[in-house]
Amino acid sequence: SWKAKSNDSSSDMIARQTLHLSLKGEGSNVADAKTPETWSSKWPQLCAWFGVRSAPPPSDDSGGLREVRKYVNEHIDVWKCMEEKYGLKKGVADSDLTFQGFEYFLLTQSDFDRQYDMTKMYATGFEEERDVMGA
């Protein structure tokens, strides 16, 4: 997931491209930009916006990806202190509504490129693109 290529599709860009395509009478993939990105390129930008230092995902003792739910559970006391200190909504990090295994599945089983071919969209005359921070 860290290095897998994908295209983000913000709701505003989906709407703009859909309207454009409806006038052209064509169908196509819609996304924010022609070129796909990876989380390894997006994460530093998002962290910089919040004024925090970025780092790649930590590994476990065997060199594999650290299991997210295990990490959350091991640090739940720290999270609860942050909820209190910053007035965050309580109970989100350890909610029973969270589908068990979702984080693991999302971060390990979706670890492949899944970018769109945007050639047809931009061949229609649509020119606008949005970068990570513009979306």
Secondary structure as GFF3:
##gff-version 3
##sequence-region A 1 135
A	DSSP	alpha_helix	11	24	.	.	.	ID=ss1
A	DSSP	alpha_helix	39	50	.	.	.	ID=ss2
A	DSSP	alpha_helix	68	74	.	.	.	ID=ss3
A	DSSP	alpha_helix	76	86	.	.	.	ID=ss4
A	DSSP	alpha_helix	102	108	.	.	.	ID=ss5
A	DSSP	alpha_helix	119	123	.	.	.	ID=ss6
###
